[in-house]
Every structure is written in C-alpha cells, then in structure tokens.
Amino acid sequence: MKRGGLHGNRLSELPAGTRVRLVRVGGGHAVHARLAGLGLVAGVEIDVRRNDGRGPVVLAHRHARIALGRGVAEHVLVEEASDARGGGGLDGSGGARP
Amino acid sequence: MSGVIRVALAGNPNSGKTTLFNLMTGARQQVGNYPGVTVEKKSGRRLHAGTMLEFVDLPGTYGLTAWSLDEKVARDFLVESRPDVVIDVVDASNPERSLYLATQLIELGCRLVLAFNMSDLAEDRGLRFDLAALSHHFGAPIVPLVASQGKGLTELLDAVLQVATADSVGGSPRFDYGPDVERALGAIEPLVARDETVRLQWSDILSQPGGARWFALKLLEEDRDITGRLAGGSLAATAGRTVGALAAATGDRPAVLIADRRYGYISGACQETIRNTIEVRHTWSDRIDAVLTHPVVGIPIFLAVMYAVFKLTFTFGELPMQGLEHAFAWLAYIIAAHGAAMPAILRSLLSDGIIGGVGGVIVFLPNILLLFLGIAMLEHTGYMARAAFLMDRYMHRIGLHGKSFIPMLLGFGCTVPAVLATRTLDSRRDRLITMMILPLMSCGARFPIYALLIPAFFPSAWYAPILMGIYLFGVLLAVAAAKLLGAVVFREKTEGLVIELPPYRMPTLRNVLMYMWERSWMYVRKAGTIILGVSVVLWALSTFPVKPAGSETLTAEQQRSEQLAYSVAGRIGKAVEPALAPLGFDWKIGTALIGAVAAKEVFVSQLGIVHAMDPAAEGGETLRERLRGEYTRLTALAIILFVLIGTPCVATVAAVRAESGRWRWALLQFGGLTAAAYAITLLFYQSGRLMLWLAAR
C-alpha cells in the first residue's frame, strides 16, 4: 500500500486531454475528505478535460465531471497513466477484498 | 408490526434523492431546520402495506465526515435519532463513488436499503449489474429504481419494511482496514469504552454494537468534531500519538489509509458484480458544456442567463406586486372609511401599522416566488454548478466562492431574495461573508431616494454619472468588506472549489414547483413575523405621543408634519441631531432615516411628511424645491452615501436573522454597516467642506 515519495506532477500543470493516475491529495484533511467522497483517491485514473491555465480545472472520473479550484488542483499530485491500464476498467488500489 | 417506522434518506447530491423523497411523500411534507443550523430538514409520511413510514430527507452528501456542515448534520441525525432504516440513494451510473457513502453508513451500524436510482441511464451507459451478488457484499437489499418515472417504488418500500422488521443487522460486512490501522483500532477501542467524556456525551453510540470501534475509527481519521470535543483529555492524547506513529510508519495519515481501504472494498465488490460493456468518453452533456463553459462565450452566456433571472424576478414580479400594493392600500382605505366606529388610534394601527406591515411582507412574495422559480431551474438543470465554475476565478480574488456571484447580482434588485439565494453556498464561511456584504449592492428600494435627490441638486447631464458612481462605489465597498471580513472575522481560507458538474437534465415540473413553494413559504413564515413586529413598533414610534389638537387651523399635510415632529421618531431625530450635524444632516433627515429602517423607500415619504410636502405632488418638484432651499449639494450626496451604506431595512435584518440562524449576525451587520456609513459620510462631508472652503479662498 505504501506509495513512493513526491514524484508526479501537479494536476494544475497538466493540459486538457491528458490521462493520469492520482498519486496523492495534499492540502489537508478537509480537501482529502471532500475529494475522497467524490471518488478521487490515490490510484484512480482521471482525464483532464479542461485546463485554461487559470480558473478551475475540470476532470472526468468515470461518468462524473468534477471542477477543482486552481488552489485545490495544485495540491493533487498525479502521474502519467500507462494507457494499457486505462480504458475505463474498474480500477482501484488493492483493498480489503470482500 | 405496530407504530411508525422512521426512515432516513441519504445519498449524494444529484443522485435523485429529492425526486425520490417527493415521490414517496407527495405534498405531505414538513420543512424545518436541523437544530441550531440553517440546513433544511424535510420530513413526510406515507402509509405502505398498513404501516406508517416517516421519512426524513438528509442533506445530500458524499460522505459523513465532520468537514462539511451538511455531512455533520446528516451524521448527527443518524447518531442521535437512530432511524429504523436508512435508504441510501445510489446513482447507478456511478455506483462506486455513491457506495462510498454506503460504507460509512454501514460503519455507523445503520440498517441499510440501497436504492439504485437512474438504473435505466446506467443500462444505457453499458453497465450490467449482478445485484444479488452486490447486495451480498454490502449486507443490504438493492432495489433498482427510476425515481423520475416512479418505477420501483413499491419494491423499495417493501424492502424498507422487510429490513425494519428483520431481527438484526447480522449481514452487514465488517471492513478490514489493513494490519496497521487494525492494530491501532484494537489499541484504542478499549480506551474509548472506558473514557468518562465519551460515556457522557456519546452514550447513544457506545450502546450500539460496534459503536466503540466506530468511535476509534473517527479518532484515527482525526475527525474534527470528535477530537475537538475531546481536546485536552487523555484519550485524545493517546489517539494523537497513535495517528502520528501510523503516519510515520506508512507515510500516510490514517484518514488516507482508511479511505483507500473503503474504496478497495467497493472496487473489489464492483469488479465481481458490475460489467462495463461500453465506454462513453464524450456524452451529449459534455457537448453542451463545450459551449456553455467555453472560455470566450461562456461568460456572456452566463451574464445573459443571469439577466434573464433578474428580469424574471423583477419585471414579471412588478405587475402582481403593484396589484398587491393596491389591494393593501384599498384595504387600508376601507378601514379608514368604514371604521368610524373604531377609536382613531386603533384605526391607524390597523391601516398604517398592521396592514402596512403585512403588506410589506406580502408585496415581496411575487418577486420571491419568481426568484426561486429561476433558482430552481438553474439548480435542477445543473447550470448552477457551471455558473460557480465560470465565476470562481473572479470571486476567488476577493476570497469568495464562485457561487457567491449570484446572490450579489440579485442584490441590485432586492437584498431580501439575495440573502435567501445564499442558500446555494455550501460553506458557512462563504455564506456569512456573502450575506454580510449584500446590502452594499444598491437595491431597487434605494432608487426612489436617488431619483428624488439627484435631480433636486444637479443638472441633468450629471444624473447618469452620479448614479453610476453610487452603484460602483457600493460594489467597491462590498469587495473591500469581503476582504476585510475574510481577514478579520472569518480567518479560515475559503474552501477551494470542489464541485461536481452533474449531467444536464430536464427539470421535472413537480420538483421545480415544490422547491419554489417550500422556500417562499419559509420566507413568509420566518421573515414575516419579524417584519410585522418591527413595522408595528415603527408605526408606534411615529404616532405616539399624539399631539393635542391646537387652536390654529392647519392643512392635512401640516398636521401630519406637526404630529411626526411631536412623535417619538421626531424626538429621536431631534435628540440625535448633534451627532448627525457633522454629516450635514438636520433632525428632519434623521427622522426620515428612522423611517428608512422599515423600508428604504419610506425615506422619501417621511422626508415629505416632515417638510409638510406630498412627495408625489407634481412629480416631486415642490418637495425638491423645498429641499434645494434647505440643503446643499454636499448634504444631498451625504444623504445618498448614508442610505447606500447604512441601516439595512427590517426585511434584510429579518432575512439575515432567519438565514444565519443567529441574531448576532443580523445585528453585527446592522451595526457594522451603520457605523461604516457614519464614518464614510463624515469623512466625505467634512473633506468636502474643507475643499469648498479652500476653493472659495
């Protein structure tokens, strides 16, 4: 379960059209809890749908479209997703198996 | 089974929860507030198979943490009121995310029924479910549902009855949070059960099976509410050390590990039971968004939509509003004409005080109904989230949230509906700051004051620049006040924008009308009583003591003028004259300002009465001439400035009291704005005088 250090990019720096895997949500408990509620936890794959360089970033996670304010997006660390794993499969980090 | 079964309705925002609630309870709904907070609480009843079911609609949430007001409210209700069954409305086209809330409901020991709503849409999106297997994983029956068409309702209610009458919650899974967290839980759990504070404050949780484990879990998650209430105790200290050790060992806060394991469980369950046959990457909703949130045309479209709401509220509201004004005036006339048997004072109380007061509440109703119609459309189509997205960049600069823009815009029409529109803001901080600055957006009722004074003192070429200047100055003050409040009163930073852009949907007539009706009725009930009370008080202030009839013959205007001067309001005006003199105001202006507290436009009629002039006569020219004779241009501008900034009207005070839940905020706003008005007007008037004096030398 342990993930690597601080490698990865800030979500706010990536152009629209990039497919990425979420590595870490920084910026405190409240932000983590809110993003977790929306399904944005480490390991999930997201598409950057909109990034104008200013204003909020829009991302797609499954069928949901979520707008994150620039300040929030700066705290979300992501890495390039290997496209082999992409394609909408039901991914997720290994958790407690039912 | 006898007695009432209490059912709570939980679910994500946009999951169709409200539609399901309306469907289940019909028009038999009660709207109130959760104790101490302004989060709306709706409840309703339904008879099913001979059993009475009582439903409570919880706020739409993505989880049950203490980090957001809505989530805390939902959690407190579940903990304290222990409903017999909880229906979790799951968006079937996005099941994993929706099931995150379900895991937290299971942790709380709720008896759960999962309603897979919009299952038709999910099928269209290529999702195939093995509901029986999925149901097994979550230990709860799953009922597919299309709430907007009423499909699946009977099956859902059957499942609720079945779960309510089952002996135990035996089937619920017990989540495994991994060896590190489990070890920590094992260490803290026995301490929880022994802790004196926990036993006193959370006895209802501890008595539940698994209650101590839930509590220990919240301590590891560093839950704000629980750690805050335990601060200083030995349990909090132990938990803090454990959290620190876990973070050091794993490189993550336990809250992160726990959330990961919940999703791990969900993901495992869904992998076995849900098949995704097609992947839709660009839906038609995305195509609409390409236009509506376009970097170039998005803002003009947004402004056009806002203009339409504005127009809807204030233009279409105009006619019924005038109709109501006439109706109340007629009623007052009837009482005056046919109430000869009544003592004069009682007649005056009825016609000027009570009818004036009730009228003051009801005349706003067309505006408010239309405003909420507009907001309901924006909310139910999904456009509201886009508006917040578009405005966030600009509003962020003044420390506010994108959604704050809508109430601020509405404030130019009337502050009262604008205050009510702050309900769309999620964070209490953003909501309070927005509410506090709203009176600085110059409302329509202040317009008659400008329209009286500007032409009285300035040539017509100056009208538009002065008017524009007033409005802009109000906006600048609002921006400054928002920054100041953010820096001084509400220190925490604005929560960054995190908002789901739900797929565009056609709103159902029923949902829109119910939304509109509920909110308007709340306004009448809560603000109405306060406005009525204060109107009667203001009536008394300008009526008593009654001036004894003198021997001299006076016109009706002169009589009213003498009476007002003799009354408490007139006396207050005279008493505060020394304080108002540095602003360039005499006692007559002071008396008129007291009237403006009832409603800003009353200033004009009061000023007319103290000068024994009818402001309506000859288009106000006679009154203007009189004012020109008595006051200077500088005083006129000082009046405008004071009216713009100070003394929000009674309706605003009442609305802020109702919406913030506390008198404190309403009074702070009233006092703060009035003090600011005094200081700014003083500075303006005195420096103006200095400049005129220098120029004259």
Boltz contact constraints between the chains, C-beta under 6 A:
constraints:
  - contact:
      token1: [A, 2]
      token2: [B, 251]
      max_distance: 6.0
  - contact:
      token1: [A, 30]
      token2: [B, 67]
      max_distance: 6.0
  - contact:
      token1: [A, 33]
      token2: [B, 65]
      max_distance: 6.0
  - contact:
      token1: [A, 33]
      token2: [B, 67]
      max_distance: 6.0
  - contact:
      token1: [A, 34]
      token2: [B, 498]
      max_distance: 6.0
  - contact:
      token1: [A, 36]
      token2: [B, 259]
      max_distance: 6.0
  - contact:
      token1: [A, 37]
      token2: [B, 62]
      max_distance: 6.0
  - contact:
      token1: [A, 37]
      token2: [B, 63]
      max_distance: 6.0
  - contact:
      token1: [A, 38]
      token2: [B, 62]
      max_distance: 6.0
  - contact:
      token1: [A, 39]
      token2: [B, 97]
      max_distance: 6.0
  - contact:
      token1: [A, 41]
      token2: [B, 259]
      max_distance: 6.0
  - contact:
      token1: [A, 41]
      token2: [B, 260]
      max_distance: 6.0
  - contact:
      token1: [A, 41]
      token2: [B, 263]
      max_distance: 6.0
  - contact:
      token1: [A, 52]
      token2: [B, 295]
      max_distance: 6.0
  - contact:
      token1: [A, 54]
      token2: [B, 393]
      max_distance: 6.0
  - contact:
      token1: [A, 55]
      token2: [B, 393]
      max_distance: 6.0
  - contact:
      token1: [A, 56]
      token2: [B, 389]
      max_distance: 6.0
  - contact:
      token1: [A, 56]
      token2: [B, 392]
      max_distance: 6.0
  - contact:
      token1: [A, 56]
      token2: [B, 497]
      max_distance: 6.0
  - contact:
      token1: [A, 62]
      token2: [B, 94]
      max_distance: 6.0
  - contact:
      token1: [A, 63]
      token2: [B, 93]
      max_distance: 6.0
  - contact:
      token1: [A, 63]
      token2: [B, 94]
      max_distance: 6.0
  - contact:
      token1: [A, 64]
      token2: [B, 94]
      max_distance: 6.0
  - contact:
      token1: [A, 64]
      token2: [B, 500]
      max_distance: 6.0
  - contact:
      token1: [A, 65]
      token2: [B, 501]
      max_distance: 6.0
  - contact:
      token1: [A, 66]
      token2: [B, 500]
      max_distance: 6.0
  - contact:
      token1: [A, 67]
      token2: [B, 389]
      max_distance: 6.0
  - contact:
      token1: [A, 67]
      token2: [B, 499]
      max_distance: 6.0
  - contact:
      token1: [A, 67]
      token2: [B, 501]
      max_distance: 6.0
  - contact:
      token1: [A, 68]
      token2: [B, 498]
      max_distance: 6.0
  - contact:
      token1: [A, 69]
      token2: [B, 392]
      max_distance: 6.0
  - contact:
      token1: [A, 69]
      token2: [B, 496]
      max_distance: 6.0
  - contact:
      token1: [A, 69]
      token2: [B, 497]
      max_distance: 6.0
  - contact:
      token1: [A, 71]
      token2: [B, 496]
      max_distance: 6.0
  - contact:
      token1: [A, 72]
      token2: [B, 496]
      max_distance: 6.0
  - contact:
      token1: [A, 72]
      token2: [B, 498]
      max_distance: 6.0
  - contact:
      token1: [A, 88]
      token2: [B, 276]
      max_distance: 6.0
  - contact:
      token1: [A, 88]
      token2: [B, 279]
      max_distance: 6.0
  - contact:
      token1: [A, 90]
      token2: [B, 270]
      max_distance: 6.0
  - contact:
      token1: [A, 90]
      token2: [B, 271]
      max_distance: 6.0
  - contact:
      token1: [A, 92]
      token2: [B, 263]
      max_distance: 6.0
  - contact:
      token1: [A, 92]
      token2: [B, 267]
      max_distance: 6.0
  - contact:
      token1: [A, 93]
      token2: [B, 260]
      max_distance: 6.0
  - contact:
      token1: [A, 93]
      token2: [B, 264]
      max_distance: 6.0
  - contact:
      token1: [A, 95]
      token2: [B, 261]
      max_distance: 6.0
  - contact:
      token1: [A, 95]
      token2: [B, 264]
      max_distance: 6.0
  - contact:
      token1: [A, 95]
      token2: [B, 265]
      max_distance: 6.0
  - contact:
      token1: [A, 96]
      token2: [B, 175]
      max_distance: 6.0
  - contact:
      token1: [A, 96]
      token2: [B, 176]
      max_distance: 6.0
  - contact:
      token1: [A, 96]
      token2: [B, 261]
      max_distance: 6.0
  - contact:
      token1: [A, 96]
      token2: [B, 264]
      max_distance: 6.0
  - contact:
      token1: [A, 96]
      token2: [B, 265]
      max_distance: 6.0
  - contact:
      token1: [A, 97]
      token2: [B, 268]
      max_distance: 6.0
  - contact:
      token1: [A, 98]
      token2: [B, 137]
      max_distance: 6.0
  - contact:
      token1: [A, 98]
      token2: [B, 265]
      max_distance: 6.0
  - contact:
      token1: [A, 98]
      token2: [B, 268]
      max_distance: 6.0
  - contact:
      token1: [A, 98]
      token2: [B, 269]
      max_distance: 6.0
